[in-house]
Amino acid sequence: MSDPGNQDAIVIGAGVAGLAAAVALADAGATVTVLERRPYIGGRAYSYEHPALSETIDSQHVVLGCCTNILDLCRQAGMSDTIRWYDELTFLEPGGRRSLLRPGNLPAPAHQAISFLRAPMLSLRDKVAIASGLARFLHGYPANDTESFASWLSRTGQTQRAIRHFWEPVVVGALNDGFERCSVKYAGKVFHESFLRSAPAGRLGIPAAPLSEFFAPIAELARRKGVAINLKSGVEGIEQTSEKNWLVKAGGEVYTTSSVILATDFRQTKNLLAGLKSSIGRNTTLNEDFDKFIPAPITTVHLWYDGDVVDIDHAVLLDTRIQWMFAKSRIRRWAAERGSYLELVISASWSELEMGREQILTSALQELELFFPAAKTAKLVKSGVLKEARATFSVIPGLDRFRPNQTTEWPGLYLAGDWTATEWPSTMEGAVRSGRLAAGALMGNPDRFMSPEAPAQGLMRWLSRQ
Ligand SMILES: Cc1cc2nc3c(=O)[nH]c(=O)nc-3n(C[C@H](O)[C@H](O)[C@H](O)COP(=O)(O)OP(=O)(O)OC[C@H]3O[C@@H](n4cnc5c(N)ncnc54)[C@H](O)[C@@H]3O)c2cc1C
């Protein structure tokens, strides 16, 4: 058995948070080992070879221009070119009517105003309600997360169509749960950052490669900086020694280190901390706090056709179970003879968790044909359904109180993961922020590795407080 020896830091978990922490620590000169239980990096942001389909599939992840930390990490790893950027959002109604939201010549926050006023999916009354609602997020979003977005919608007099055609696709798509289980704070953050702050902050970025391939350069960057990434190394327990060192047990090995960053999801973190609590006999309320986190599901439907079915790279689909259509063959610039590959995303897919795959597929195909009639005549070559039961956590009202800081009560032990206190919802940006905050805390300055926020532009330079 090899002796891993003393490490400056061990990062447990090679998801986006763990990788971000490892790169930051290595940049600061630390010796870092990452222990990951799975045979691949990326955590929930992964792709895999589907055995029956003989295709590599993933659940489409997107970023926005305001996700400055993950974009900085991508730039460091030299992978910015693998993100396809879009300024325009297309909203589609059944029957095919299109509404486009795109920046024009007016300064922020009015940069999308012309296209918004022209959008046929909304009546004038809906638009007035939306504009007055958005105006409430001009200066920022509430610091307090106790109010639900459901309560906000009724308090601000939003019309049914404004809800169905604007607030719902954006909020459910971004926060992955119903209005009752999303706080105004995080919904407001989405609108402030991506619709009002500036045109660049609201740009939509779509990885143009399967996620594991997309994230591989970050692992390579970490390795170039001297980080050891040990896959298939599930950590069974951590223990604090009397010398204030840490023992980390993984795959029959015991690693000794002065610092540990636990970059695992909340369920795994709870398990690992539970062992720690009994080993050192400390009291913590963290254990109960973990039970406040609700995992929320996302289901994706993957369709391969023998020819063209759609004429756009992506679209928000209105009045359906499907939130978003991604034409992956177009985003990845496939040659025409390869046919087309679409992914349909069903956010907050609680009901789909109970449904069989055939049922989900049949219903998704019927809905898709309402928007893209060519799907009726094209030959469906193969299809797959991917259910992710624990895709994100819901930013339920009042959750902030239970999201732990990256610094813990145990010297030398830090937490990372999208669910820790980051001021972001469950996203890759939140994950990178958490990893960088944990690495910064370990080095004595939590903000040391953080990227600056996306600058406000136009009138927002004076209006925005955030
Ligand atoms: C279907 C889907 C769609 C999504 N869409 C988007 C999107 O469009 N945009 C966006 O920004 N985000 C999206 N997300 C959310 C995003 O994937 C997560 O927020 C982010 O990846 C979380 O990263 P993390 O490192 O905090 O956690 P994780 O990815 O959960 O990483 C934790 C890692 O720890 C490892 N681990 C756990 N226990 C142990 C142990 N005992 N020992 C060793 N290793 C361990 C796990 O294997 C895992 O690799 C989506 C997620 C899903 C599933």
The ligand as an SDF file (V2000), in Angstrom:
LIG
                    3D

 53 58  0  0  0  0  0  0  0  0999 V2000
  -29.7210   17.8850  -14.5990 C   0  0  0  0  0  0  0  0  0  0  0  0
  -28.9680   19.0640  -14.0570 C   0  0  0  0  0  0  0  0  0  0  0  0
  -29.0390   20.2860  -14.7060 C   0  0  0  0  0  0  0  0  0  0  0  0
  -28.3590   21.3870  -14.1730 C   0  0  0  0  0  0  0  0  0  0  0  0
  -28.3530   22.5570  -14.8880 N   0  0  0  0  0  0  0  0  0  0  0  0
  -27.5290   23.5590  -14.4790 C   0  0  0  0  0  0  0  0  0  0  0  0
  -27.3470   24.7110  -15.2890 C   0  0  0  0  0  0  0  0  0  0  0  0
  -27.9160   24.8390  -16.3790 O   0  0  0  0  0  0  0  0  0  0  0  0
  -26.5040   25.6820  -14.8570 N   0  0  0  0  0  0  0  0  0  0  0  0
  -25.8350   25.5700  -13.6610 C   0  0  0  0  0  0  0  0  0  0  0  0
  -25.0570   26.4750  -13.3310 O   0  0  0  0  0  0  0  0  0  0  0  0
  -26.0020   24.4870  -12.8670 N   0  0  0  0  0  0  0  0  0  0  0  0
  -26.8160   23.4880  -13.2390 C   0  0  0  0  0  0  0  0  0  0  0  0
  -26.9630   22.3760  -12.4600 N   0  0  0  0  0  0  0  0  0  0  0  0
  -26.3990   22.3840  -11.0940 C   0  0  0  0  0  0  0  0  0  0  0  0
  -24.9000   22.1030  -11.0930 C   0  0  0  0  0  0  0  0  0  0  0  0
  -24.6290   20.8840  -11.7360 O   0  0  0  0  0  0  0  0  0  0  0  0
  -24.4610   22.0200   -9.6260 C   0  0  0  0  0  0  0  0  0  0  0  0
  -24.8420   23.1950   -8.9510 O   0  0  0  0  0  0  0  0  0  0  0  0
  -22.9520   21.8830   -9.4960 C   0  0  0  0  0  0  0  0  0  0  0  0
  -22.4170   20.9620  -10.3950 O   0  0  0  0  0  0  0  0  0  0  0  0
  -22.6490   21.4620   -8.0520 C   0  0  0  0  0  0  0  0  0  0  0  0
  -21.2700   21.2440   -7.9180 O   0  0  0  0  0  0  0  0  0  0  0  0
  -20.6660   20.8090   -6.5140 P   0  0  0  0  0  0  0  0  0  0  0  0
  -19.2130   20.6120   -6.7290 O   0  0  0  0  0  0  0  0  0  0  0  0
  -21.1120   21.7750   -5.4680 O   0  0  0  0  0  0  0  0  0  0  0  0
  -21.3890   19.4360   -6.1150 O   0  0  0  0  0  0  0  0  0  0  0  0
  -21.3510   18.0010   -6.8230 P   0  0  0  0  0  0  0  0  0  0  0  0
  -21.3810   18.1630   -8.2890 O   0  0  0  0  0  0  0  0  0  0  0  0
  -22.4540   17.2260   -6.2010 O   0  0  0  0  0  0  0  0  0  0  0  0
  -19.9440   17.4020   -6.4330 O   0  0  0  0  0  0  0  0  0  0  0  0
  -19.7100   16.6700   -5.2550 C   0  0  0  0  0  0  0  0  0  0  0  0
  -18.6480   15.6130   -5.5570 C   0  0  0  0  0  0  0  0  0  0  0  0
  -18.3060   14.9610   -4.3570 O   0  0  0  0  0  0  0  0  0  0  0  0
  -18.1550   13.5750   -4.6370 C   0  0  0  0  0  0  0  0  0  0  0  0
  -18.3170   12.8430   -3.3710 N   0  0  0  0  0  0  0  0  0  0  0  0
  -19.4400   12.7130   -2.6210 C   0  0  0  0  0  0  0  0  0  0  0  0
  -19.1850   11.9900   -1.5290 N   0  0  0  0  0  0  0  0  0  0  0  0
  -17.8730   11.6590   -1.5770 C   0  0  0  0  0  0  0  0  0  0  0  0
  -17.0090   10.9160   -0.7230 C   0  0  0  0  0  0  0  0  0  0  0  0
  -17.4530   10.3660    0.4130 N   0  0  0  0  0  0  0  0  0  0  0  0
  -15.7150   10.7770   -1.0830 N   0  0  0  0  0  0  0  0  0  0  0  0
  -15.2370   11.3300   -2.2290 C   0  0  0  0  0  0  0  0  0  0  0  0
  -16.0080   12.0350   -3.0750 N   0  0  0  0  0  0  0  0  0  0  0  0
  -17.3150   12.2080   -2.7480 C   0  0  0  0  0  0  0  0  0  0  0  0
  -19.2640   13.3030   -5.6370 C   0  0  0  0  0  0  0  0  0  0  0  0
  -19.0450   12.0940   -6.3360 O   0  0  0  0  0  0  0  0  0  0  0  0
  -19.1540   14.5410   -6.5130 C   0  0  0  0  0  0  0  0  0  0  0  0
  -18.2220   14.3640   -7.5580 O   0  0  0  0  0  0  0  0  0  0  0  0
  -27.6410   21.2640  -12.9490 C   0  0  0  0  0  0  0  0  0  0  0  0
  -27.5800   20.0310  -12.3090 C   0  0  0  0  0  0  0  0  0  0  0  0
  -28.1980   18.9340  -12.8560 C   0  0  0  0  0  0  0  0  0  0  0  0
  -28.0350   17.6020  -12.1850 C   0  0  0  0  0  0  0  0  0  0  0  0
  1  2  1  0
  2  3  1  0
  2 52  2  0
  3  4  2  0
  4  5  1  0
  4 50  1  0
  5  6  2  0
  6  7  1  0
  6 13  1  0
  7  8  2  0
  7  9  1  0
  9 10  1  0
 10 11  2  0
 10 12  1  0
 12 13  2  0
 13 14  1  0
 14 15  1  0
 14 50  1  0
 15 16  1  0
 16 17  1  0
 16 18  1  0
 18 19  1  0
 18 20  1  0
 20 21  1  0
 20 22  1  0
 22 23  1  0
 23 24  1  0
 24 25  2  0
 24 26  1  0
 24 27  1  0
 27 28  1  0
 28 29  2  0
 28 30  1  0
 28 31  1  0
 31 32  1  0
 32 33  1  0
 33 34  1  0
 33 48  1  0
 34 35  1  0
 35 36  1  0
 35 46  1  0
 36 37  1  0
 36 45  1  0
 37 38  2  0
 38 39  1  0
 39 40  1  0
 39 45  2  0
 40 41  1  0
 40 42  2  0
 42 43  1  0
 43 44  2  0
 44 45  1  0
 46 47  1  0
 46 48  1  0
 48 49  1  0
 50 51  2  0
 51 52  1  0
 52 53  1  0
M  END
$$$$
